[in-house]
Amino acid sequence: MAEKNGTGSARQLTVRHRGRLAQIGIYFGKFIRMFVYQSDWKVLPMAALIAGLVGFALGSGFGKTMEGTLTGAFAIVCVCIWNGSFNSIQVVCRERNVIKREHRSGMHISSYILAHMMYQLLLCILQTIVTLIVLYLVGMRFSGKGMFTPWMIVDAGITMLLVTYASDMLSLWISTLVHTTTTAMTIMPFVLIFQLIFSGGLFSLPKVVDPIIMLTISSPGLKAMASQTKINDLPYSAVNGMIKMVDSVEIGGRVTVGQVLDIMQDTENQTVVELRAVPIGNKETLRQLCEHLLEKDHYQDLRSETLTGDVTVEDAIRALMDLEEMDEILDTEIGGITTLGEAVDALAASDSIQDLRDEGIVVHMTVGDAIDMIGREETMARISETASEAMYKPDYAYTSENILGNWLHILIFVIVFALASIITLEFIDKDKR
């Protein structure tokens, strides 16, 4: 009977600790049961909640402006790192004694870690799907065609999966290093802060820390996500908000005779075009024209038109007439001229006016007046375009080399952390506890 029992025990050990591949299946099944019966599935609704909060807060500017998209991409990477980190931070240390006992009975550490890798990959895939669905529902859309698939959301999902999985493997390694779940949870916030600060995205860091940035999962994750959203092609709208804030700020300025003439010859400015078309009747000299414009009531609307800053047409006419050097020019005959534009062109073409182009008037205007003088819509568009060009980053360029390079960078982290976990756990028998 004892022999039979002895044989039975031997057979049980043989069945339990057969080859490495068989052990992978055994432990993978164990982890699936833990997912179902020990409430490990709770990580999925938690991922949905975090994604919903982030998407609700940042979804409005994502894919529309450069800064809104960068902030959104950073937040998505943070969500992925958070999800992956808390998937496995306690999985090894919480059953350290069981692992030690089974290892002494014939368990292969490589099989145990590979089973964890398979299970954690499945968990990360589910989290990525849940996160993408929730982000879509709250308005953070990944629309258009991807670089490698017909759908951008799939390309973005690959990046999110890789970041989540690499963070998962990092936490798995940490879990093999520490002996208690309390220690693991104490270390975890510092790891998260390190990943986020040294992402190289939102925070301005000195060049000396570039080698440290290369050691973070967040850096290639953010670069890949920013590249996929074509962030360099989006407008940088923050500058528009800053301009609106200073729109009413007064600035000093000096408008010269030459500038007034140049403005009145700007045929791309619709206001100037309308002013130039004003009929002036038949006047013999420029002085008579100026006096006529200043005296007649039906030119009141014309006189109040603003040329630049606080300088109106009336201000410009009176300033020109007050200059002693203009006396000879004002007596110039202008026969045959019938519109204000023709008079301005004749004055600008006069040889005598060239020496007076630098004569001017000191004026006070607001930033908004200066922009309106040039044309607000065109100015704002140009400023936004210039700001976008200045904010251009080669690391965020929408190229297959950029995206694939960052994906490979993250995959290297996955492999390194997995190997580190196997090596660390191989020394579990030396644990004195």
C-alpha positions in Angstrom: 0.0 0.0 0.0 2.9 2.3 0.9 4.6 1.4 -2.3 1.4 2.2 -4.2 1.1 5.5 -2.4 4.7 6.2 -3.1 4.2 5.5 -6.8 1.1 7.6 -6.8 3.0 10.5 -5.3 5.8 10.2 -7.8 3.2 10.1 -10.6 1.6 13.2 -9.3 4.9 15.1 -9.2 5.7 13.9 -12.7 2.3 15.1 -14.0 2.6 18.4 -12.2 6.1 19.2 -13.2 6.5 17.9 -16.6 8.3 19.7 -19.5 8.7 23.5 -19.8 6.0 23.8 -22.5 3.5 21.8 -20.4 4.2 23.9 -17.4 3.4 27.0 -19.4 0.0 25.7 -20.1 -0.6 24.7 -16.5 0.3 28.1 -15.1 -1.6 29.9 -17.8 -4.7 28.0 -16.8 -4.1 28.9 -13.2 -3.9 32.6 -14.0 -7.1 32.4 -16.0 -8.8 30.9 -13.0 -7.5 33.6 -10.8 -8.8 36.2 -13.3 -12.3 34.7 -13.0 -12.5 33.6 -9.3 -10.1 36.0 -7.5 -11.6 39.2 -9.2 -8.5 40.0 -11.2 -11.1 41.0 -13.9 -11.6 44.3 -11.9 -8.7 45.8 -13.8 -11.0 46.1 -16.9 -13.7 48.4 -15.4 -10.9 50.4 -13.7 -9.3 50.9 -17.1 -12.7 52.0 -18.5 -13.1 54.5 -15.7 -9.7 56.1 -16.1 -10.1 56.3 -19.9 -13.5 57.9 -19.5 -12.2 60.6 -17.1 -9.2 61.4 -19.3 -11.2 61.4 -22.6 -13.9 63.6 -21.1 -11.3 66.1 -19.8 -9.1 66.2 -22.9 -11.1 64.9 -25.9 -12.3 68.3 -27.1 -8.9 69.4 -28.4 -7.5 66.1 -29.5 -6.8 65.9 -33.2 -7.7 69.5 -33.7 -4.8 71.6 -32.3 -1.2 70.8 -31.8 -1.1 71.4 -28.1 -4.5 69.7 -27.5 -3.3 66.6 -29.3 0.0 66.5 -27.5 -1.7 66.8 -24.2 -4.2 64.1 -25.2 -1.4 61.8 -26.5 0.5 62.2 -23.2 -2.6 61.5 -21.2 -3.3 58.3 -23.2 0.3 57.1 -22.6 -0.2 57.8 -18.9 -3.4 55.7 -18.9 -1.6 52.8 -20.6 1.4 53.0 -18.2 -1.0 53.1 -15.2 -3.0 50.1 -16.5 0.0 48.0 -17.3 1.8 48.8 -14.0 -1.0 47.8 -11.8 -1.7 44.6 -13.7 1.3 42.8 -12.4 2.9 44.8 -9.6 1.8 42.3 -7.0 1.4 39.0 -8.9 4.8 37.5 -8.0 5.4 38.9 -4.5 2.0 38.0 -3.2 2.7 34.3 -3.9 6.4 34.3 -3.3 6.3 31.4 -0.8 4.3 29.3 -3.2 6.7 30.0 -6.1 9.7 29.1 -3.9 8.1 25.8 -2.8 7.1 24.8 -6.3 10.5 25.8 -7.8 12.1 23.4 -5.3 9.7 20.7 -6.5 10.6 21.1 -10.1 8.9 24.2 -11.5 10.8 26.0 -14.2 11.0 29.8 -13.6 11.1 30.4 -17.4 7.8 28.5 -17.8 6.2 30.5 -15.0 7.3 33.9 -16.4 6.3 32.9 -20.0 2.9 31.9 -18.7 2.6 35.3 -17.0 3.7 37.0 -20.2 0.9 35.2 -22.1 -1.7 36.0 -19.5 -0.6 39.6 -19.1 -0.6 40.1 -22.9 -4.2 38.8 -23.0 -5.1 41.2 -20.2 -3.4 44.1 -21.9 -5.3 43.4 -25.1 -8.6 43.5 -23.3 -7.6 46.7 -21.5 -6.6 48.4 -24.8 -9.9 47.4 -26.4 -11.9 48.7 -23.5 -9.8 52.0 -23.4 -10.3 52.6 -27.1 -14.0 52.0 -26.9 -14.4 54.4 -24.0 -12.2 57.1 -25.5 -14.3 56.9 -28.7 -17.5 57.2 -26.7 -16.4 60.3 -24.9 -15.3 62.1 -28.0 -11.5 61.4 -28.3 -11.6 60.1 -31.9 -8.9 58.4 -34.0 -10.3 59.0 -37.4 -8.8 58.5 -40.9 -6.4 56.0 -42.3 -3.5 54.6 -40.4 0.1 54.3 -41.5 0.0 50.5 -41.5 -3.7 49.6 -41.4 -6.8 51.0 -43.1 -7.9 52.4 -39.7 -5.9 54.9 -37.6 -7.6 53.5 -34.4 -6.0 50.2 -35.0 -2.5 51.7 -35.4 -3.1 53.8 -32.3 -4.3 50.6 -30.5 -1.0 48.9 -31.3 0.9 51.7 -29.7 -1.3 51.6 -26.7 -1.0 47.8 -26.4 2.8 48.0 -26.6 3.0 50.7 -23.9 0.6 48.9 -21.6 2.5 45.6 -22.1 5.9 47.0 -21.6 4.7 48.7 -18.4 3.2 45.4 -17.3 6.6 43.6 -17.8 8.4 46.4 -15.9 6.0 45.9 -13.0 6.4 42.1 -13.2 10.1 42.5 -12.8 9.7 44.8 -9.8 7.3 42.2 -8.3 10.1 39.6 -8.6 12.6 41.9 -6.8 10.5 42.8 -3.8 9.2 40.4 -1.1 5.9 42.0 -0.1 3.0 43.6 -1.7 3.4 46.6 0.6 6.9 47.2 -0.7 5.7 46.8 -4.3 2.9 49.4 -3.9 5.3 51.8 -2.1 7.8 51.7 -5.1 5.1 51.9 -7.8 4.3 55.7 -7.4 7.9 56.6 -7.8 8.2 54.4 -11.0 5.1 56.1 -12.4 6.4 59.6 -11.6 9.7 58.8 -13.2 8.0 57.5 -16.4 5.8 60.6 -16.7 8.4 63.3 -15.9 11.0 61.9 -18.2 8.7 61.2 -21.1 10.3 64.1 -23.0 7.0 65.5 -24.1 5.2 68.1 -22.0 8.1 68.9 -19.6 11.0 71.0 -20.7 14.1 69.1 -19.7 17.8 69.8 -20.2 19.8 67.9 -22.8 21.9 66.2 -20.2 18.9 64.0 -19.3 18.4 62.7 -22.8 20.0 59.3 -22.0 17.6 58.9 -19.1 14.6 59.8 -21.3 15.7 56.9 -23.6 15.3 54.5 -20.7 11.6 55.3 -20.2 8.6 53.5 -21.8 6.7 56.8 -22.0 9.1 58.5 -24.4 8.8 56.2 -27.4 5.1 55.7 -26.5 4.5 59.4 -26.7 6.5 59.8 -29.9 4.7 57.0 -31.6 1.3 58.4 -30.5 2.1 62.0 -31.6 3.4 60.8 -34.9 0.3 58.7 -35.6 -2.0 61.7 -34.9 0.1 63.8 -37.5 0.6 66.4 -34.8 3.1 68.5 -36.8 0.4 69.2 -39.4 -2.0 70.6 -36.8 -2.4 74.4 -36.0 -0.9 75.7 -32.8 -3.9 77.6 -31.5 -2.6 78.7 -28.1 -1.0 81.7 -29.7 -4.4 83.0 -30.7 -5.6 82.9 -27.1 -2.5 84.8 -26.0 -3.1 87.5 -28.7 -6.7 87.9 -27.5 -5.5 88.4 -24.0 -3.3 91.3 -25.1 -5.7 92.6 -27.7 -6.5 95.8 -25.8 -3.0 96.5 -24.6 -1.8 99.9 -25.8 1.5 100.2 -27.6 3.2 103.4 -28.8 4.0 103.8 -32.5 5.1 106.2 -35.2 3.3 106.4 -38.5 5.2 108.1 -41.3 3.9 109.8 -44.4 5.3 106.9 -46.5 3.5 104.4 -44.4 0.2 106.2 -44.8 0.7 106.3 -48.6 1.7 102.6 -48.6 -1.5 101.7 -46.7 -3.7 103.7 -49.1 -2.1 101.8 -52.0 -2.7 98.4 -50.5 -5.3 97.0 -52.9 -5.6 93.7 -51.0 -7.2 95.4 -48.0 -10.9 95.7 -48.6 -11.3 98.8 -46.5 -8.6 100.6 -48.5 -10.2 99.4 -51.8 -13.5 101.0 -50.7 -11.7 104.3 -49.7 -9.9 104.5 -53.0 -13.1 104.3 -54.9 -14.6 107.4 -53.2 -15.3 110.0 -55.9 -13.7 113.4 -55.2 -15.0 115.6 -58.1 -12.8 117.8 -60.1 -10.3 119.6 -58.0 -7.4 121.7 -59.3 -4.8 121.0 -56.5 -4.2 118.5 -53.7 -4.8 121.3 -51.2 -8.3 121.9 -52.5 -8.9 118.1 -52.4 -7.8 117.9 -48.8 -9.9 120.9 -47.8 -12.9 119.5 -49.7 -12.6 116.2 -47.8 -12.4 117.9 -44.5 -15.2 120.3 -44.9 -18.1 118.4 -46.6 -20.4 116.6 -44.2 -21.1 113.7 -46.6 -17.4 112.7 -46.2 -17.9 112.2 -42.4 -17.9 108.4 -42.7 -14.8 108.5 -44.8 -13.0 110.8 -42.4 -13.7 108.5 -39.5 -12.2 105.4 -41.2 -9.2 104.1 -39.3 -6.0 103.6 -41.3 -3.8 102.3 -38.5 -4.1 102.2 -34.8 -6.0 105.4 -33.7 -5.1 107.3 -36.8 -8.1 108.1 -39.0 -8.2 109.4 -42.5 -8.9 112.8 -41.1 -5.9 112.6 -38.8 -3.7 111.6 -41.8 -5.0 114.5 -44.0 -4.5 117.1 -41.3 -1.1 115.8 -40.4 0.0 116.1 -44.1 -1.4 119.6 -44.4 0.4 120.8 -41.2 3.8 119.8 -42.5 5.5 122.9 -43.9 7.4 120.8 -46.3 4.1 119.7 -47.9 3.1 123.2 -49.0 4.7 122.9 -52.4 3.4 119.4 -52.9 -0.2 120.4 -51.9 -0.2 123.0 -54.6 0.4 120.4 -57.2 -2.2 120.3 -59.9 -4.3 117.2 -60.1 -6.6 117.9 -63.0 -8.3 114.8 -64.4 -8.3 112.9 -61.1 -11.8 111.7 -60.1 -11.2 109.3 -57.2 -9.3 109.3 -53.9 -7.2 106.3 -55.0 -6.0 108.2 -58.1 -5.1 111.2 -56.0 -3.1 109.0 -53.6 -1.3 107.4 -56.5 -0.4 110.7 -58.0 0.9 112.0 -54.6 3.0 108.8 -54.1 4.5 109.1 -57.5 5.6 112.7 -57.0 9.4 113.2 -56.8 8.9 115.8 -54.1 7.2 113.4 -51.7 10.1 111.1 -51.5 12.1 113.3 -49.1 9.1 113.5 -46.8 8.3 109.8 -46.6 10.0 109.6 -43.2 8.1 112.5 -41.7 5.6 111.1 -39.3 3.2 111.3 -36.4 3.6 109.6 -33.0 0.4 107.7 -32.3 -0.9 105.3 -29.6 -2.7 102.2 -30.6 -3.6 98.8 -29.2 -2.3 95.4 -30.3 -5.8 94.7 -31.7 -5.6 98.0 -33.7 -2.3 97.0 -35.2 -3.6 93.5 -36.1 -6.8 95.0 -37.6 -4.6 97.4 -39.7 -2.9 94.5 -41.4 -6.0 92.3 -41.5 -7.0 90.2 -38.5 -7.9 86.9 -40.2 -4.8 86.9 -42.4 -2.6 87.9 -39.4 -3.9 85.3 -37.1 -3.6 82.6 -39.7 0.0 83.6 -40.4 0.9 83.7 -36.7 -0.6 80.3 -36.1 1.2 78.9 -39.1 4.5 80.4 -38.0 4.0 79.1 -34.5 3.3 75.6 -35.8 6.5 75.7 -37.9 8.4 76.8 -34.8 6.9 73.9 -32.8 7.7 71.3 -35.4 9.5 68.3 -34.0 11.2 65.7 -36.2 10.5 63.1 -33.5 6.8 63.5 -34.2 7.0 63.4 -38.0 4.4 61.1 -39.6 6.7 58.6 -41.1 6.9 54.8 -41.0 10.5 55.0 -39.7 9.4 57.0 -36.7 6.5 54.9 -35.7 8.2 51.5 -36.3 11.4 52.7 -34.6 9.4 53.6 -31.5 7.5 50.4 -31.6 10.8 48.5 -31.7 12.1 50.5 -28.8 9.1 49.5 -26.7 9.4 45.8 -27.7 13.0 45.8 -26.5 11.7 46.9 -23.1 9.3 44.0 -23.1 12.0 41.5 -23.8 14.6 43.0 -21.4 12.1 43.2 -18.5 10.9 39.6 -19.2 14.5 38.3 -19.2 15.2 40.3 -16.0 12.2 38.8 -14.3 13.4 35.2 -15.1 17.0 35.9 -14.0 15.8 37.6 -10.7 13.3 34.9 -9.9 15.9 32.1 -10.5 17.5 33.2 -7.2 14.3 32.8 -5.2 15.8 29.7 -3.4 18.4 32.0 -1.8 15.6 34.0 -0.2 16.0 33.5 3.5 12.4 34.1 4.2 
